[in-house]
Amino acid sequence: MEKAMHQTHNVSYAEYASSLDQMMKVEKKREKEFERSQKFVSEVGRQIHK
């Protein structure tokens, strides 16, 4: 988990857990990535069912 956190967000888990500012940045980025993936899945689903 530590390695994935550092590779994805360039922050250690300890820093993430101790800094509210870092936590908010990481969570906002995760939310944007999730929304983008949901849009992609929706678009692919529409194209498949044409």
PALUMDREN-361729 format. One record per residue (C-alpha): x, y, z; residue in three letters. Coordinates in steps of 0.05 Angstrom, whole numbers, plus 5000, padded with zeros to 4 digits. Example, Ala and Ser with C-alpha at 12.3 -4.5 7.8 and 13.67 -1.06 7.14 Angstrom:
PALUMDREN-361729
524649105156ala527349795143ser
end
This chain:
PALUMDREN-361729
500050005000met505750475016glu509050354948lys502450474911ala501051104950met507951374935his507751184861gln500751454849thr500752084892his508152214906asn506852214981val508251695035ser502551395074tyr505251695138ala505152385108glu498152265079tyr495552045147ala498652615186ser496953195139ser489753395127leu491953815068asp495453225035gln489552775050met484753265016met489153324954lys489652574947val482252464958glu480353004907lys484952684856lys481951994870arg474952274862glu476652594795lys479851954770glu473751554792phe468952034756glu473252004693arg473251244694ser465651234704gln464751684644lys469251234603phe465450604623val458850944607ser461351164539glu464050474522val457450174544gly453550634498arg458050464439gln457349724450ile449749744452his448850144388lys
end
